[in-house]
Amino acid sequence: MVIFFAFLFSIVSPLTATAAWVDDVKDELYMQKSRTLTGKAFLENPISGATVLVYDRNGFLLNSLDSVTGEDGSFSITVPLPESFKLVIKKGETAGKSFEHELIRSIYAFDPGKKYKVNAITTLLGAYLDDHPDIPYMQAKDAVETFLSLPESVDLDEIIHSSEWYCYYFSHYIFMKEADPETITSFINHLLEELEAGETRCFYDPESIGSSYFENVMAALLKGAISKLGGEGAGWIMGLLNIGGDDIDNRLSDLKSELDAVLNDLQQIITALTNLAKSLALDTNEVETYIQGQSAQDAVTLIKTHYGPEDVDSRGDTNTLKWYSWCTSSDSNPTTKAQIKTFIDNVTGAWDIESQVQKIHDAIIPDIGHTDGLLDLWTNAFLLQGSTDADHLVSYYQTLEQYFAVLLFYQFKGANIVVEALNYQSSSGKTPTGTSIFGDEITPAYSYMTGTFQPMIQEETDRFMENVLKLITNNCGLYWENNFLPESAQEVLARATFFVTQTLGEDHYGLRLGVFGTQNLIYDITEIGAVRDIDPNHSQWVGTPGVMVDVEMENRPYDYWGTLKTPDLGTLRKGTTYSLLKGDLGAFDPGDNYTVKYTTGDGSYPVLGNAVVKTYTNDYKESSNGTISYGYFLAPFRIGGKDAIMDPSAFKRNYYNNDRSGPVNWWHDENLNDVGLYLYVHGKNKYSNESSSIDMKVEWYHPFTFQGSEATTAYLNIAGQITGSVYIHHENNWSNESEIGCFAGIYDETHGKIVKHITDSFKASDVDVTQYYNKKLNNQISFTLEPGTKYHVYANIYGNGSNSSGSYEYICRMNRLTHLSLTFVDREFGGPVSVPELFWMPKLEHTKIWNFMHKKR
């Protein structure tokens, strides 16, 4: 056969008809014997009892087998099959209803060793191939991948294979929600029209991973822990076999289903976390190690083993809780009861699942001194390796949330096992049924949930929020007020607060306020709240401060700026503590706007900003159909914090130089106003046949003498923009030059040396082309101030050009230096700073800040 195929390929011409003839011959050869095709038919639910049809490349029916798919949608047929063919699934049932549509899959180069899934994605791809029979299979795959908004790193075949249990990049649930079950075929046709028009679809929400899995889980566990079926405490699994009676199955099924969907989706979060870590270029091996739980590994393994397989279709064995969840009251026989008793004895004895849940907690929050827990290690190892941009800050946060979600999943699974064991023991009379509080019976399981598990998870979410704040603080601009909070800080804290609310099983969202800043400033606040904007004449104060979260950060310059009432550089000291003041203001009306205010007890109520409450779905997706009213507002609180700043009237020109020879044209400008410092130099030769040169430089500076008692670390903060251009043209000589550049830094006048500076230059390299220059300055340089030493801080621009023949031109423009300030702290305990030549405003209004050049309005 191999020789025959080689012969066939040797005679193939480029003509389509010949290629089709070769395919037909190969198909006939493959169909000389039967081969086994296995697969699974699935939409939002399995397609059971369906008919399986096989068509060849030309659309002729080869096989039709009725009622082939099982309850889980799986099928296996052994029939003669060509090399490539189309598979069709039709009729049958799904979710207890008849299935009146067709699912298809186009199979190329069939491999009997593979399992072929048939679902919405394969149907879309197959329909596209039917409409474009001349398009190669891989090209069709690419078109569908693009249409479904899949990342480049994700292969469509992977999504096809795993989409019924792993829906991160394609959710059949979302697909079926959009495609009414009665119109699946027409919906596929509509999607094809969109694909042909170059549009895209997204049947997943990449932002929601990890945010909604804990919705109502805590409440569901509590519900199962306190349920009293038949007058006795019982869970929804153990109660099935303990009480008996066919009616019990229905009474328990709703309770059981509340946890099943959530606790079977762990792999989804792990996969999402791994993919996100890869996209952020984190060390994959280390990430996998962290996912396994490091010091919590043994506990995680035991819980995973005895909860049951993560495969939703696998029951496991009698050593797993999942095995008994499949039982019904009709299974209440002596053998099963004995197995349950052994299982329960092991849960509370040999396996000690309760202590495994505790071990995961202890790995997150160690009880040994200041040892870092798993969340701290994740944050320190992966997330605090320098500042990042706004988009990446959100992605970095997502890795922390998803990693925490992995650990929480194991704990919730462990708690599920503990609750069922305690309920079984309680209802079987092995332990007391509980105490009575105001006439309500409290089961041992409920006592565990409210007295042990809930406080444990609360403590962990507190640690989670501390690490979120570390991430935000690591990206704060602590050196001047306007750049204090990173751009996406509110987005991150809004999402984190929503996640915590779900994890704790809380049902209140409302309006949440956050005020984040340096420690002492936050503690000055006595009240914070919001006022409805609907009727300003009858506004009502609606909130007061909530809990305070403090976070310790190593190697941050300072955190103590005096108080709002008495800003005082004499109290400035080096420190590490930053604080988030949280306010939970309860239920608010969606769509209403609120003005957020605070007070320090002095009778005034300055405005922090405006907040709005919107409606969300439980997966943190803003929607007019959402059932959750939620709003979040975050205020930066460096308001009142003072930089050690220079007198703007003393910031002035140091020099302006213009050295030139030969015929040249030149222009120059400089000014300082509320917008910032503006410097401009422009030079060019006057005649192309005469040699000339020009060198221009203009510098502004501020001199001072540091009168501190000891050497001190200082930070020079620089912000602004430099723009310009360079040009050269050669004639008889190739030595023509044109260059521009800038400097900013600090100079030690006492010792006659540059302490530290930033610099950038741009030199003409292309002939007869104007090359443009645009440099954004957002820099900070640190150095040591020595007592008694005279310094000056400076900023300058320059431009130069020369020619012997030909031409040159340069333009250099400091397009406003908006910030040049010096901040410094005492090295140790923040003793008084004596700097008589420095100037600051002791009663500066809250929204103003001074620097070397100007008063920032």
Helices and strands as residue ranges (DSSP letters): H 2-10, H 16-30, E 34-41, E 51-55, E 61-65, E 74-80, E 85-90, E 93-94, E 97-98, E 102-107, E 115-118, H 120-131, H 137-147, H 156-162, H 172-178, G 181-183, H 184-196, H 217-226, E 228-229, E 232-233, H 238-243, H 247-263, H 266-279, H 284-291, G 294-296, H 297-307, H 321-325, G 329-331, H 334-348, H 353-364, H 374-378, I 379-383, H 390-427, E 435-437, E 440-442, H 444-448, I 449-453, H 454-474, G 481-483, H 489-503, E 510-518, H 519-523, E 527-532, G 536-538, E 548-552, G 569-571, E 577-584, E 593-599, E 607-612, E 614-616, E 628-637, G 648-650, E 652-661, E 664-673, E 676-685, E 692-705, E 712-729, E 737-748, E 753-763, E 771-785, E 790-803, E 807-824, E 849-850, E 855-856
